Amino acid sequence: MPNDNYGIYRLQQRLAKLPKAVKQAAYAETMKAAEELAAKMKALAPVDSGDLRDSIAITPGGQPTPPHSQPGGSHIVPENVVAITAGDTDVRYAHLVEYGTEKSEAQPFFWPAVRLGRKKAAARIKRGMRKAIKETMT
């Protein structure tokens, strides 16, 4: 490595680290944002026995969501993604509470929490990514 190329070499090293560092930071902030959103959902969930509130779960990338969970039932969460679900094998009625039925009024808790927390979550993730880029480039 000649001295005149040292600056280019260092820049290449930093750029090589950048994607991994940014992905790691984004994922860490996504987990924190998911925890905040799940807490909002739990606070908004109607409580009779507490089973619905307690069924709200965060599933990290690469893991299966709980069976019978809302939205969409069980599936494998993609890498670098986090899923928040409500419902499980014992709580199969989360969607009925959220949207209501002919006999019971809707008691939304899931999507209102998403709408309330979406901008804050996005800002948290962007901030984490910017910080990772800055730290990697210095």
RABEL-V581907 format. One record per run of one state. SS is the DSSP state (H for helix, E for strand, L for the rest). FROM is the first residue (numbers start at 1). LEN is the number of residues. If there is no record, write none. Layout:
ss:SS from:FROM len:LEN
ss:SS from:FROM len:LEN
This chain:
ss:L from:1 len:2
ss:H from:3 len:42
ss:L from:45 len:6
ss:H from:51 len:5
ss:L from:56 len:1
ss:E from:57 len:4
ss:L from:61 len:3
ss:E from:64 len:1
ss:L from:65 len:5
ss:E from:70 len:1
ss:L from:71 len:5
ss:E from:76 len:1
ss:L from:77 len:5
ss:E from:82 len:5
ss:L from:87 len:7
ss:H from:94 len:6
ss:L from:100 len:10
ss:H from:110 len:28
ss:L from:138 len:1
